[in-house]
Amino acid sequence: MATANIYDVSDCNSTHGYETTIDWIEDTRDNADGYIIKLGETLSGVPTLDDNFVENVNAAVKYNKPFGIYYVNHFIDDSIPEKEAQFVNDKIYEYLGEDNKLFTLGIWADLEVESTKNVEADTRVQTFLDTLIDWQSGNPGGLYGIYAGYSYFDSGYVSLETIKEKGYLIWVAQYGYPVNSLLEENPDLEENIKMWQFTTNDNTLDQSTMYNV
C-alpha cells in the first residue's frame, strides 16, 4: 500500500519565524508529500475564513505540493451545515479557481468541537458533504471526507454504515498507538479510511499518513 506523509496547517500553528508554517516544514523537515489546509471555522454562528488560509495555499503552490482543505464544523442547528457548505464552496472558487491542479487531497469536514458530538451529527455532516458533492465545488481530487478522533467514530456520532454507504472517506486522529486501530477493527472500511493522524509532534504540528496514493 503506497502511503504519503501529510501535514495539516492553520493559524493555530507557529511559523517559527518563517513566513508560513509550510515554509518552516519545507526548510527543516524535507518529508512533506502534501498539506491539508484549514479553510475556516464557524465562529459565533458565522462561517469565517482562517487567517492564514491564503498564505498557506500560496506556500503549498510555491513548493508544488498537493493540498486539500478542511473546515471546522459547528453544528449548532440544522441550518448551519448548508451555510458552511456554501461558504466553503464560495471560498474555493474565490481563492482556488476551478482548475487548480494541486488541489487534489480533498475537502474534509472537521468534527472535533462539542456541537458536532450529538445524535444529529450523522444527518448534518451528510448535508454538509452532499451539498458540496452536488455542487462539485472545484475539487479536482474528488475526495470528500470526515476528520475526527477515534473515539468519535467508535461512539457512533457518525455511523460507519453511513460512511460506507455514502462513500465518504475517513481521516482519523489517534495518537500513541503503533497501528491505526479504526482500520484494524474495520478491515471492510479499508477503502474509506484514507488518513491516520498519528502524532501532534508534541502539540506543535499534526502529522498524518495518507493511504493508497
N, C-alpha and C positions, 0 to 999 in steps of 0.2 A: 504494500500500500504506500504510494508516494505521499509524502507529507510536506507541509510548508510551515515556516516559522513566522508567526503573525503577532504584531503588537497593536494594541488599541490605545488611542491617544485622545486627549480632550484638554479643556482649560484647567482640569484638575492636576495635570502633570506639570512638574517643574521643567523648565527649559535648560536648566543647568548652565545658564549663561549664554546659551546659543539662541538663535532667532526663534527656533521652534524645537519641540521635543524630538521631532523626526530628524532634525539636523544633528542633535546630540546622539541619537541612536545610530545614525549613519556614520558619524565620525568615530564613535567609540566602541560599537558592538560588531558591526560588519556581518550581521547574521539575519537581518530582516528580509523576509521574502515578500512582505506586504503589510498593509496597515488597515485597521478598521477605525474610522474617524468619527467622533461624536458630532452629529449634525445639530442636535439640540435637545431640549427638555421642556416639558410643560411646567411652568412656574406660576403659582397662584392662578391656575386655570388658563394661562396664556402660553401657547407654543412659542418658544424662544430659541433663537439661534445661539449655538455655542460660540463663545467669544473668540476661540482660536480655530474655528472651522475653516475659514477661508485660507488662513496661513498654513494650516496643516495640509489641506488639499494641494496648495501650491507647492509645498515641500515634497509631498509624495510624487507629484508630477515632475518636479525638478530632478528627482533621483530615478525617475522612470520606474516607479514601483506601483504595482497594482494596489487598489484600495477599495474598501467598501465603506458604508456608513451605518451608524446606529443611532437610534433615537430613544431617549429615556421616557417611557410612557408613564402617565399618571391617570389611571382610570377612575376618576372621581365620580363620573356618571356616564350614562350610555351615549351622550352626545360627544364626548371627548375623543374617542378613537378615530372617528371620521375627520374631526377637526385636525387631529395630529397627522393623519394621512394626507390631508390637503396641504398642510404646512410642509411636510417632507417632500411631497410631490413638487410643490411650487419652488422650494429652495433647490431641489435637484436641477430643475430646468433653469433656474436663475443663475446658479453658480457653476453647474457642470455641463450644461448643454445636453443635446440629445445623442451625441456620438462620442463621448469621452471614452476612448479605448482602454484606459487604465481602470475605469470604474467597473471592476469585474468581480469583486469579493462580496457583493450582496448588500441587501437592506435588512437590518436587524431591529426587531422590537426588543428593547431592553426592559425586562420585567424584574426590577430589583427593589423598587420603592414599595412601601406598605400598601398604597392604594391599589396595587396590582395583585395583592395576595388576598383574594376573595373568590366567592363562588361565581361571580360574573366575569372573571378574567378569561375563561375559555371562550366565551362569546365575544368579548370585547377585543381580544387580540386577533380573532378571526376577522372582525370588522376592519381593524387597522390594516392587516396584511392583505386581505382580499380586496380592499379598496385600492391599495397600491398595485396589486397584481392586475386588477381590472383596467387600471389606467396605464399599465406598462410604463411606469414613471422613469423613463430614460435609464433603465437598468440593464446594460448590455450583458452583464453576467447572468441575469435571470435567476439569481438566488434570493430567496426570501426566508427569513428565519427568526427564531426566538432565542434571546440570550437570557439565562437565569442560572442561579445556583443549583447544585444537585438537589438540595432539599426542596426546592420549588417544584421541580418535576416529580420528585419522589412523593411529595404531598398531594399531587394531583390538581393543583390550581389550574393548570392547562393539561388536559388528558393526553397521554401518549397515543391513545387511539385516534384522537382528533388530529394530532400532528401527522401520524402515518396516513390517515385518510386524505388529508388535505395536501400532503406532500411538502409540508413545511420542513425547514432544516432546524437543527438544534445546535446552539453554542452553549455548552455547559461549563460553569465555573466550579472547580473542585480542587482545593489546594492540599498539598501534603500527602498525596496518595501516589503510589507507584504506577497505577493504571487508572484509566477513565472508568469509574465504577458504573456510570449510567450505560456505557457501551457494553461493559462486561455483563451486566444484568439484563440487557435488552439487545441481544445479537440480531433480532429481527428488525431493529431500527438502525442497522449499520449504514444504510443509505441516507438516513435522515440526520444522524449525529455527525455534523460536519466539522465542529471545532471543540476543542477542550482547552479552556483557560486554566492552566495548571500551576501558575505562580504569579504573585504580585511583585516579585523581586524585592522583598522586604518593604512592601507598600509604596514602592517608588514607580513601578511600571508593570502593567499587566501584560502577560505573555501567553500565547496560545499555540497549539498545534492544529493546523488545518489538515483534514484527511482528504484523500482522493483528489489530488490536484494534478 
